[in-house]
């Protein structure tokens, strides 16, 4: 494109301002929405890979239980005395700390 006709405003400065605006907008969205979601996903994956027998967990369905056995991607969770449920490892949503686990499971 050639220069702007005589008397017409120059559009060159507006293009730079728009590019900076869109870059800043993307940066805001990335650091406020995308990055935290990716971090939570990575943390959950690490948690699911580090499960071990005896951990008190909460499943995505909201069931509290204790990990009884782990084999590949299948976790056996004891949800009541002598009641064990097999589920996929990625169905575990949270590992409870010992104090939290005792308090929440004693409410029954």
N, CA, C and O of each residue as an XYZ file, in Angstrom:
432
protein
N       0.839     -1.172      0.000
C       0.000      0.000      0.000
C       0.885      1.236      0.000
O       1.988      1.245      0.545
N       0.373      2.248     -0.614
C       1.104      3.507     -0.694
C       0.754      4.389      0.483
O      -0.011      3.998      1.364
N       1.320      5.581      0.490
C       1.013      6.511      1.573
C      -0.439      6.952      1.515
O      -1.083      6.866      0.469
N      -0.946      7.422      2.636
C      -2.332      7.883      2.713
C      -2.502      9.118      1.829
O      -1.583      9.929      1.718
N      -3.676      9.266      1.196
C      -3.909     10.465      0.383
C      -3.810     11.719      1.241
O      -3.976     11.687      2.460
N      -3.534     12.813      0.560
C      -3.368     14.080      1.268
C      -4.649     14.435      2.015
O      -5.736     14.405      1.438
N      -4.524     14.767      3.288
C      -5.676     15.137      4.092
C      -6.264     13.959      4.865
O      -7.033     14.181      5.801
N      -5.931     12.707      4.511
C      -6.447     11.527      5.215
C      -5.516     11.214      6.396
O      -4.306     11.415      6.292
N      -6.059     10.729      7.504
C      -5.201     10.406      8.656
C      -4.307      9.206      8.351
O      -4.705      8.295      7.625
N      -3.130      9.212      8.896
C      -2.182      8.110      8.721
C      -2.609      6.947      9.624
O      -2.835      7.149     10.817
N      -2.722      5.748      9.078
C      -3.196      4.579      9.830
C      -2.058      3.744     10.420
O      -2.325      2.776     11.133
N      -0.826      4.082     10.150
C       0.319      3.297     10.613
C       0.400      3.183     12.118
O       0.681      2.096     12.622
N       0.172      4.224     12.843
C       0.238      4.203     14.304
C      -0.864      3.377     14.918
O      -0.661      2.750     15.958
N      -2.033      3.363     14.293
C      -3.159      2.591     14.825
C      -2.903      1.090     14.744
O      -3.344      0.333     15.609
N      -2.203      0.666     13.718
C      -1.899     -0.756     13.564
C      -1.004     -1.231     14.702
O      -1.232     -2.297     15.275
N      -0.006     -0.455     15.023
C       0.904     -0.818     16.112
C       0.150     -0.863     17.439
O       0.350     -1.782     18.232
N      -0.706      0.111     17.684
C      -1.487      0.150     18.922
C      -2.400     -1.065     19.005
O      -2.540     -1.654     20.077
N      -3.024     -1.451     17.898
C      -3.915     -2.622     17.891
C      -3.129     -3.909     18.169
O      -3.593     -4.772     18.914
N      -1.944     -4.034     17.573
C      -1.128     -5.225     17.816
C      -0.716     -5.317     19.283
O      -0.765     -6.395     19.876
N      -0.314     -4.201     19.862
C       0.068     -4.183     21.278
C      -1.149     -4.515     22.147
O      -1.033     -5.259     23.121
N      -2.296     -3.972     21.802
C      -3.519     -4.243     22.559
C      -3.867     -5.733     22.537
O      -4.158     -6.322     23.579
N      -3.835     -6.346     21.335
C      -4.164     -7.774     21.239
C      -3.129     -8.645     21.945
O      -3.484     -9.662     22.541
N      -1.863     -8.264     21.888
C      -0.828     -9.018     22.597
C      -1.049     -8.931     24.109
O      -0.922     -9.928     24.820
N      -1.380     -7.736     24.591
C      -1.644     -7.571     26.020
C      -2.885     -8.344     26.442
O      -2.906     -8.946     27.515
N      -3.918     -8.331     25.604
C      -5.145     -9.075     25.899
C      -4.875    -10.573     25.965
O      -5.370    -11.255     26.862
N      -4.091    -11.088     25.015
C      -3.729    -12.506     25.041
C      -2.931    -12.832     26.298
O      -3.160    -13.867     26.925
N      -1.991    -11.954     26.675
C      -1.188    -12.173     27.878
C      -2.052    -12.244     29.126
O      -1.827    -13.086     29.996
N      -3.033    -11.366     29.213
C      -3.938    -11.377     30.367
C      -4.728    -12.676     30.420
O      -4.836    -13.292     31.480
N      -5.285    -13.100     29.279
C      -6.034    -14.351     29.249
C      -5.141    -15.539     29.571
O      -5.557    -16.448     30.290
N      -3.917    -15.544     29.047
C      -3.019    -16.667     29.286
C      -2.697    -16.800     30.770
O      -2.805    -17.890     31.331
N      -2.301    -15.702     31.410
C      -1.884    -15.778     32.806
C      -3.044    -15.885     33.784
O      -2.844    -16.320     34.918
N      -4.248    -15.502     33.380
C      -5.371    -15.591     34.317
C      -6.251    -16.816     34.091
O      -6.932    -17.248     35.021
N      -6.261    -17.387     32.899
C      -7.145    -18.522     32.626
C      -6.402    -19.781     32.194
O      -6.595    -20.844     32.785
N      -5.571    -19.678     31.192
C      -4.965    -20.861     30.584
C      -3.896    -21.468     31.480
O      -3.930    -22.668     31.751
N      -2.960    -20.672     31.936
C      -1.839    -21.189     32.731
C      -2.277    -21.858     34.036
O      -1.779    -22.940     34.347
N      -3.195    -21.257     34.818
C      -3.628    -21.945     36.047
C      -4.326    -23.273     35.765
O      -4.169    -24.225     36.530
N      -5.094    -23.350     34.679
C      -5.784    -24.602     34.351
C      -4.785    -25.693     33.974
O      -4.941    -26.844     34.382
N      -3.781    -25.344     33.211
C      -2.749    -26.314     32.841
C      -1.995    -26.775     34.082
O      -1.681    -27.958     34.211
N      -1.700    -25.849     34.999
C      -0.995    -26.203     36.239
C      -1.825    -27.156     37.091
O      -1.292    -28.124     37.633
N      -3.142    -26.889     37.216
C      -4.007    -27.801     37.979
C      -4.037    -29.187     37.344
O      -4.012    -30.198     38.046
N      -4.090    -29.231     36.023
C      -4.088    -30.523     35.332
C      -2.807    -31.295     35.566
O      -2.840    -32.506     35.784
N      -1.671    -30.602     35.521
C      -0.393    -31.258     35.778
C      -0.295    -31.737     37.222
O       0.200    -32.834     37.479
N      -0.764    -30.923     38.163
C      -0.739    -31.321     39.573
C      -1.606    -32.550     39.816
O      -1.223    -33.442     40.574
N      -2.773    -32.599     39.175
C      -3.668    -33.751     39.331
C      -3.031    -35.005     38.751
O      -3.145    -36.084     39.332
N      -2.363    -34.874     37.615
C      -1.694    -36.026     36.997
C      -0.589    -36.556     37.906
O      -0.442    -37.768     38.061
N       0.187    -35.654     38.509
C       1.243    -36.069     39.440
C       0.634    -36.775     40.647
O       1.152    -37.798     41.096
N      -0.462    -36.232     41.174
C      -1.141    -36.849     42.322
C      -1.600    -38.264     41.959
O      -1.382    -39.198     42.731
N      -2.226    -38.429     40.807
C      -2.750    -39.734     40.419
C      -1.630    -40.742     40.185
O      -1.801    -41.929     40.463
N      -0.494    -40.287     39.681
C       0.629    -41.199     39.454
C       1.342    -41.571     40.751
O       2.012    -42.601     40.813
N       1.203    -40.743     41.784
C       1.917    -41.008     43.036
C       1.047    -41.695     44.089
O       1.450    -41.790     45.248
N      -0.124    -42.170     43.711
C      -0.989    -42.860     44.677
C      -0.299    -44.107     45.195
O       0.437    -44.777     44.470
N      -0.549    -44.405     46.452
C       0.004    -45.638     47.028
C      -1.023    -46.241     47.977
O      -1.984    -45.586     48.379
N      -0.802    -47.479     48.318
C      -1.715    -48.191     49.207
C      -1.797    -47.463     50.550
O      -0.781    -47.071     51.123
N      -3.033    -47.290     51.040
C      -3.249    -46.639     52.324
C      -3.616    -45.166     52.220
O      -4.011    -44.561     53.216
N      -3.492    -44.577     51.030
C      -3.876    -43.169     50.865
C      -5.392    -43.024     50.967
O      -6.140    -43.832     50.417
N      -5.831    -41.997     51.667
C      -7.255    -41.678     51.737
C      -7.547    -40.695     50.618
O      -6.911    -39.646     50.520
N      -8.525    -41.042     49.764
C      -8.783    -40.258     48.567
C     -10.263    -39.914     48.432
O     -11.123    -40.493     49.096
N     -10.530    -38.955     47.551
C     -11.882    -38.615     47.151
C     -11.929    -38.796     45.638
O     -11.040    -38.325     44.929
N     -12.955    -39.471     45.144
C     -13.085    -39.690     43.710
C     -13.823    -38.531     43.061
O     -14.355    -37.659     43.748
N     -13.853    -38.525     41.741
C     -14.580    -37.474     41.020
C     -16.071    -37.550     41.299
O     -16.781    -36.562     41.111
N     -16.556    -38.688     41.738
C     -17.962    -38.836     42.093
C     -18.257    -38.435     43.525
O     -19.409    -38.469     43.957
N     -17.212    -38.049     44.274
C     -17.414    -37.599     45.646
C     -17.373    -38.713     46.668
O     -17.804    -38.515     47.804
N     -16.871    -39.874     46.303
C     -16.803    -41.011     47.220
C     -15.471    -40.980     47.969
O     -14.407    -40.861     47.362
N     -15.549    -41.090     49.291
C     -14.357    -41.152     50.129
C     -13.951    -42.610     50.272
O     -14.806    -43.488     50.385
N     -12.650    -42.868     50.268
C     -12.188    -44.227     50.455
C     -10.693    -44.280     50.684
O     -10.000    -43.262     50.669
N     -10.213    -45.499     50.897
C      -8.793    -45.738     51.122
C      -8.292    -46.650     50.007
O      -8.917    -47.663     49.695
N      -7.163    -46.282     49.413
C      -6.591    -47.091     48.343
C      -6.166    -48.427     48.922
O      -5.384    -48.486     49.871
N      -6.687    -49.498     48.342
C      -6.377    -50.844     48.817
C      -5.322    -51.507     47.933
O      -4.416    -52.180     48.425
N      -5.455    -51.306     46.613
C      -4.523    -51.949     45.689
C      -4.452    -51.106     44.420
O      -5.432    -50.471     44.030
N      -3.272    -51.105     43.774
C      -3.081    -50.387     42.519
C      -2.431    -51.338     41.531
O      -1.419    -51.975     41.824
N      -3.041    -51.420     40.343
C      -2.468    -52.240     39.284
C      -2.661    -51.492     37.975
O      -3.787    -51.316     37.511
N      -1.571    -51.059     37.390
C      -1.578    -50.266     36.156
C      -2.454    -49.027     36.339
O      -2.163    -48.175     37.179
N      -3.532    -48.930     35.548
C      -4.417    -47.764     35.628
C      -5.668    -48.041     36.444
O      -6.590    -47.226     36.455
N      -5.715    -49.187     37.132
C      -6.890    -49.543     37.936
C      -6.523    -49.455     39.413
O      -5.519    -50.009     39.859
N      -7.365    -48.745     40.155
C      -7.163    -48.580     41.589
C      -8.339    -49.230     42.307
O      -9.494    -49.000     41.948
N      -8.051    -50.029     43.305
C      -9.108    -50.609     44.133
C      -9.195    -49.766     45.397
O      -8.231    -49.640     46.151
N     -10.385    -49.190     45.609
C     -10.607    -48.296     46.743
C     -11.605    -48.941     47.689
O     -12.677    -49.378     47.271
N     -11.247    -48.998     48.965
C     -12.153    -49.534     49.977
C     -12.990    -48.372     50.504
O     -12.464    -47.456     51.136
N     -14.305    -48.414     50.237
C     -15.185    -47.305     50.611
C     -15.937    -47.573     51.908
O     -16.494    -46.649     52.501
N     -15.958    -48.815     52.350
C     -16.533    -49.209     53.637
C     -15.835    -50.506     54.029
O     -15.070    -51.071     53.248
N     -16.102    -50.963     55.227
C     -15.451    -52.188     55.676
C     -15.835    -53.342     54.753
O     -17.014    -53.657     54.592
N     -14.821    -53.968     54.150
C     -14.979    -55.086     53.210
C     -15.798    -54.732     51.968
O     -16.380    -55.624     51.351
N     -15.857    -53.477     51.593
C     -16.506    -53.053     50.346
C     -15.445    -52.355     49.519
O     -15.003    -51.254     49.848
N     -15.041    -53.012     48.434
C     -13.982    -52.479     47.579
C     -14.526    -52.246     46.183
O     -15.299    -53.043     45.652
N     -14.105    -51.137     45.605
C     -14.561    -50.745     44.279
C     -13.338    -50.538     43.401
O     -12.375    -49.880     43.797
N     -13.391    -51.117     42.187
C     -12.320    -50.877     41.225
C     -12.704    -49.674     40.381
O     -13.851    -49.532     39.957
N     -11.727    -48.815     40.147
C     -11.969    -47.634     39.309
C     -10.678    -47.262     38.600
O      -9.591    -47.707     38.969
N     -10.824    -46.444     37.586
C      -9.647    -45.962     36.886
C      -8.873    -45.001     37.784
O      -9.449    -44.290     38.606
N      -7.586    -44.999     37.610
C      -6.727    -44.133     38.410
C      -7.098    -42.661     38.233
O      -7.003    -41.879     39.178
N      -7.525    -42.281     37.014
C      -7.858    -40.873     36.790
C      -9.204    -40.472     37.379
O      -9.615    -39.321     37.227
N      -9.906    -41.395     38.051
C     -11.144    -41.054     38.758
C     -10.850    -40.495     40.146
O     -11.747    -39.978     40.812
N      -9.600    -40.598     40.581
C      -9.219    -40.036     41.882
C      -8.979    -38.546     41.687
O      -8.183    -38.135     40.843
N      -9.674    -37.754     42.474
C      -9.622    -36.310     42.328
C      -8.724    -35.648     43.366
O      -8.102    -34.622     43.088
N      -8.656    -36.226     44.548
C      -7.953    -35.553     45.640
C      -7.439    -36.580     46.636
O      -8.075    -37.609     46.866
N      -6.290    -36.296     47.221
C      -5.766    -37.104     48.320
C      -5.948    -36.283     49.582
O      -5.539    -35.124     49.641
N      -6.559    -36.881     50.587
C      -6.814    -36.155     51.835
C      -5.632    -36.315     52.771
O      -4.972    -37.354     52.795
N      -5.379    -35.270     53.539
C      -4.365    -35.354     54.578
C      -4.929    -36.205     55.703
O      -6.142    -36.388     55.805
N      -4.067    -36.712     56.528
C      -4.492    -37.634     57.588
C      -5.542    -37.002     58.501
O      -6.525    -37.660     58.840
N      -5.360    -35.745     58.908
C      -6.324    -35.096     59.801
C      -7.665    -34.881     59.115
O      -8.712    -35.095     59.726
N      -7.649    -34.461     57.848
C      -8.884    -34.264     57.095
C      -9.612    -35.584     56.915
O     -10.835    -35.649     57.036
N      -8.864    -36.624     56.628
C      -9.461    -37.922     56.356
C     -10.194    -38.464     57.585
O     -11.316    -38.960     57.483
N      -9.560    -38.366     58.715
C     -10.199    -38.881     59.928
C     -11.472    -38.128     60.243
O     -12.480    -38.740     60.594
N     -11.446    -36.814     60.126
C     -12.609    -36.003     60.425
C     -13.767    -36.254     59.473
O     -14.913    -36.366     59.909
N     -13.489    -36.341     58.201
C     -14.551    -36.507     57.212
C     -15.129    -37.918     57.204
O     -16.325    -38.106     56.984
N     -14.273    -38.904     57.446
C     -14.760    -40.280     57.412
C     -15.432    -40.668     58.721
O     -16.229    -41.606     58.728
N     -15.148    -39.989     59.827
C     -15.766    -40.299     61.111
C     -17.184    -39.766     61.194
O     -17.953    -40.216     62.043
N     -17.553    -38.822     60.341
C     -18.869    -38.219     60.385
C     -19.979    -39.249     60.157
O     -21.144    -38.970     60.439
N     -19.637    -40.409     59.660
C     -20.661    -41.442     59.362
C     -21.291    -41.991     60.592
O     -22.160    -42.858     60.506
